[in-house]
Amino acid sequence: MIAACLTAALTALISAFFPVTPVEPYLVALAAATDYSPIALGVAAAVGQTIGKTTLFLGVRGALHSARLQRWVEAVERRRESRRCARAATASEPVPTGSTAVRERLRAPLAALIALGRKLLRLLDRPSLAAPILLLSATTGLPPLMATSICAAGTRINLPLFVAACLVGRSIRFIAIAYAPQLVLGLG
């Protein structure tokens, strides 16, 4: 039982950083193949995933506050502003060709994605909405918890609230997933 819980936690920890290795199929297989407690397996997976998402949250938060990143962002903004001024100085607009045409086609979907991210940041920055959004994301996966963790790092949300919402939501999700084989096999 201890080995199963540790492997569930380790698999969940890995899946926190690499979404292509989801922990859910592992939990279903483990719960179906053994008589281990779905609650223990679900909580173990939730702890592993919470550790991973918290590490991601703290890493992004630290990077956002780094002086090196701040200098890089300022340099990019200065270059962008000088390009805008140069374009404004030229009277005629050139027809987009080559890589410029590709960039123009990608601009609309990326702009929508950026707008969605900004809206999520504004919502997460409200203390009354941060916990429910994180809990919803951790429980349902919508919006994806990885994206929510990254966005939450740029807000004022405190670490204990982030950890609690992530742990509770992931526990609910993983316990329900670990019970799924019993429900299916019990019906047959």
C-alpha positions in Angstrom: 0.0 0.0 0.0 2.8 2.4 0.9 4.6 1.7 -2.3 1.5 2.2 -4.4 0.8 5.5 -2.7 4.4 6.7 -3.2 4.3 5.7 -6.9 1.0 7.5 -7.3 2.5 10.6 -5.7 5.6 10.4 -7.8 3.6 9.9 -11.0 1.4 12.9 -10.1 4.5 15.0 -9.4 5.9 14.2 -12.8 2.5 14.9 -14.5 2.4 18.3 -12.8 5.3 19.4 -15.0 4.6 17.2 -18.1 0.9 17.2 -19.0 1.6 14.5 -21.6 2.0 12.0 -18.7 -1.4 12.3 -16.9 -1.8 10.6 -13.6 -5.5 9.8 -14.1 -4.9 6.6 -16.2 -2.3 5.4 -13.7 -4.8 5.9 -10.9 -7.6 4.0 -12.7 -5.3 1.1 -13.5 -3.9 1.0 -10.0 -7.4 1.1 -8.4 -8.7 -1.6 -10.8 -5.8 -4.0 -10.4 -5.5 -3.8 -6.6 -7.7 -3.6 -3.5 -6.0 -0.5 -2.2 -8.1 2.3 -0.8 -9.2 4.8 -3.5 -9.1 7.6 -0.9 -5.5 6.9 0.0 -4.5 6.6 -3.7 -6.4 9.8 -4.6 -4.9 11.8 -1.7 -1.4 10.6 -2.4 -1.7 11.6 -6.1 -3.2 15.0 -4.9 -0.2 15.6 -2.7 2.2 14.8 -5.5 0.4 17.0 -7.9 0.1 19.9 -5.4 3.9 19.8 -4.7 4.5 20.0 -8.4 2.1 22.8 -9.0 3.3 24.7 -6.0 6.9 24.4 -7.3 5.7 25.8 -10.6 3.8 28.6 -8.9 6.9 29.6 -6.8 9.3 29.3 -9.8 7.2 31.6 -12.0 6.6 34.0 -9.1 10.3 34.2 -8.5 11.1 34.7 -12.2 8.5 37.5 -12.4 10.2 39.4 -9.6 13.8 38.9 -10.9 15.7 42.0 -11.9 17.1 40.2 -15.0 13.6 39.5 -16.4 12.5 43.1 -15.6 15.5 44.4 -17.7 14.7 42.0 -20.5 11.0 43.1 -20.6 12.0 46.8 -20.6 14.4 46.2 -23.5 11.7 44.4 -25.5 9.3 47.2 -24.9 11.8 49.8 -26.0 12.5 47.9 -29.2 8.8 47.5 -29.9 8.2 51.2 -29.3 11.1 52.1 -31.7 9.6 49.8 -34.4 6.2 51.5 -34.0 7.8 54.9 -34.4 9.7 53.7 -37.5 6.5 52.3 -39.0 4.6 55.5 -38.2 7.3 57.5 -40.0 6.8 55.6 -43.2 3.7 56.9 -45.0 2.8 53.7 -47.0 2.1 50.3 -45.4 4.0 47.5 -47.1 2.1 44.4 -48.2 2.8 41.5 -45.8 4.9 38.8 -47.4 6.8 35.8 -46.2 7.2 35.5 -42.5 5.3 38.8 -42.0 2.2 37.2 -43.6 2.5 34.2 -41.2 2.8 36.6 -38.3 -0.3 38.5 -39.4 -2.3 35.2 -39.6 -1.2 34.2 -36.1 -1.9 37.5 -34.6 -5.7 37.2 -34.1 -5.7 33.8 -32.4 -2.8 34.8 -30.2 -4.4 38.1 -29.3 -7.5 36.2 -28.2 -5.4 33.9 -26.1 -3.5 36.8 -24.5 -6.8 38.6 -23.8 -8.1 35.4 -22.1 -5.0 35.2 -20.0 -5.3 38.9 -19.0 -8.9 38.3 -18.0 -7.9 35.3 -15.9 -5.2 37.4 -14.2 -7.7 40.1 -13.4 -10.1 37.5 -11.9 -7.3 35.8 -9.9 -6.2 39.1 -8.5 -9.5 39.5 -6.7 -9.2 37.9 -3.3 -12.9 36.8 -3.3 -12.6 35.0 -6.7 -9.1 33.5 -6.5 -9.9 30.6 -4.3 -13.1 29.5 -6.2 -11.3 29.8 -9.6 -8.3 27.7 -8.3 -10.6 25.2 -6.7 -12.6 24.9 -9.9 -9.4 24.5 -12.0 -8.0 21.9 -9.6 -11.2 19.9 -9.5 -12.4 20.0 -13.1 -9.2 20.9 -15.0 -11.0 23.9 -16.6 -9.2 26.2 -16.9 -6.1 23.9 -16.9 -4.4 23.9 -13.5 -1.0 24.4 -15.1 -2.2 27.7 -16.8 -4.0 28.8 -13.7 -0.8 28.1 -11.6 1.3 30.2 -13.9 -1.3 33.0 -14.0 -1.8 33.0 -10.3 1.9 33.5 -9.8 1.6 36.9 -11.2 -1.2 38.0 -8.8 -1.3 38.8 -5.1 -2.7 35.4 -4.1 -0.8 34.0 -1.1 0.9 30.6 -1.0 -1.2 28.9 1.7 -4.4 29.7 -0.2 -2.9 28.4 -3.4 -1.7 25.2 -1.8 -5.1 24.6 0.0 -7.2 25.2 -3.0 -4.9 23.0 -5.2 -4.8 20.2 -2.6 -8.5 20.1 -1.9 -9.5 20.3 -5.6 -7.0 17.7 -6.7 -8.0 15.4 -3.8 -11.7 15.5 -4.9 -10.7 14.9 -8.5 -8.3 12.0 -7.9 -10.5 10.3 -5.3 -13.4 10.3 -7.7 -11.2 8.9 -10.5 -9.8 6.2 -8.2 -13.3 5.2 -7.3 -14.3 4.9 -11.0 -13.1 1.3 -11.5 -15.1 0.1 -8.4 -18.2 1.8 -9.8 -17.8 0.2 -13.2 -16.8 -3.2 -11.9 -19.6 -3.1 -9.3 -22.2 -2.6 -11.9 -21.2 -5.6 -14.0 
